[in-house]
C-alpha cells in the first residue's frame, strides 16, 4: 500500500505585487442540491501555482511566486472557511525565488518546500530546499542546489544537484525528504534527490539520461524520461514511484520507480507515440505527458493522469500495477467534461478518485468553456462524473491535489482568473454549501459580501515588471 501524498506544482510564474487581501466573511450554507464552487480567497498581485496543504491548526498553507525589489515569493495561511488570509513569510531576493512547488507538512510539525531559483542577486542559480514553522518562525534554507555554467542541447541547466525543483517534497519512512528537479543534473534532464530534514545530508538518487534525439527533434527523447514535474509517492516496498512529463523512447514521458537508497531504478511504462486526429488533436491509447504525480489507491494500484493524448487527445485517467507495469486507461477526456488534467488525484473518503482538469468544461449556460473542471471517478473506471465546471469568475486552470475537509467538502487551487484575476483558493461543496470568502482585490471592503478588516500586505513594493513562465511542452 502506498500512502496518499499531495503534490503540488503547476508552473513558475513571477509577477509584481501591489495589492492586498482583506480578511472577512463568515461561512454561509446555500440551499442548493448540486455541487457548488465558491471562493475562499482571490489572489491579486501574487500568483499561486500549487494547491495548499492543511496545517496542524486546520488552516491552509501555500505559496505564491512574485518578484519585487524587496521580495521574491511568499508563504500564506488561509482559514478554510474564507474568513482570513495572511502572510506567514516573505522571501527576500537575497534568499531564494519562485517557491512554486507547494509545501509538505513534515512529521515534526514543520513545513518544507522548494524554490525553483536561488537568490535573485546572483546568476545561474538552481533552487533551494527550505523549512519553516507554521507560525512563520525559524525559516532556514537547508540545502542550496549548486549553480550551473553550461546547458544541454535543449537549453536546460547542467549541474551536479539538479535544478528548478517545482513540486512538493515527500517524507520517507526514514524521516528524510525526497524530491525531483525538473532540469539539471549531469545531463540537464532532471534528477531524483534526497535530503535530511536538517540539511546535513544531500544525495542524488537518480540522474535522468542524456537526450539521444537530434537537436532538430521538437520532442526530445532519451532512455528513461525528461523533466519530472510531479511529486513522488512512497511505497511500502521501499520504492518511490514517479512520473517524467517528457522524454523516454517516444518523447511523451515515462513512469518510473527507484528505491529509497537510489538503487533499482526502473522505467515502468513508456507512453507511446501520438497521432494527430482529424480535429488536430494528438491522440493515442494510453495518453502522454504525465505532468502530475501518481496517487496510491490503497488497492495495490497507482492512479494518475496524462495531460495529452488518449482517444480524445485531451488527456486521460490511468491506473498502473507497480509490479507488472500494466497500465489501464480508465477515462479519456473529451473537452466538454474537462481536458488536460495537470494535478494529482485525491483518494477521497468514499473510495473514489477526485481530480481537476486545467481546461475544458461546460458552463452553466451549456456552452463549452476552457476554464477547467472538477471530476470524480471510481477506481475501476466507472461512474465518471464532471462535478462542476469553473466559470472564470470563480477561477480557472485548477491544478494540484485537492484537500478533503469532510465527507462533502474539498478545497483546492485554481491558478487563474477569479474576481481579482490571479487565481483563487476554491471551496467545493458536494451538497451545495458555499463560503463567502475574501474577494476584495486589495480594496477596503470585501466584494464577496463580508465586512471590512485590516489590510494584509502580502509583499512590499511594485517594482520588477517581469513575468517568467516555465513553458510546458504542447503537442
Secondary structure, DSSP 8 states (H G I E B T S, - for coil): -B-----------------EEE----EE----SS-EEEEEEE-SSSEE-S--EE-TTS-EEEEEE---SSEEEEEEEE-TTSS-EEEEEEEETTT-B--TT-EEE-TTSEEEEEESB--TTSSS---EEEEEETTS---EEEEE----SEE-TTS-EE-SS-B---S--EE-TTS-EEEEESBBSTTSB-EEEEE-TTSS-EEEEEE-----S-TT-SS---SS-B---S--EEBTTSEEEEEESBBSTTSB-EEEEEETTS---EEEEE----EE-TTS-EE-SS-B---S--EE-SSSEEEEEESBBSTTSB-EEEEEETTT--EEEEEE--BTTBB---S--EE-TTS-EEEEESB--B-TTS-B-SS-EEEEE-TTS---EEEEE--BTTBEEEEEEEEEEETTEEEEEEEEBSTTSB-EEEEEETTS-EE--B--TTSSS-TTS-----EEESSS---------------
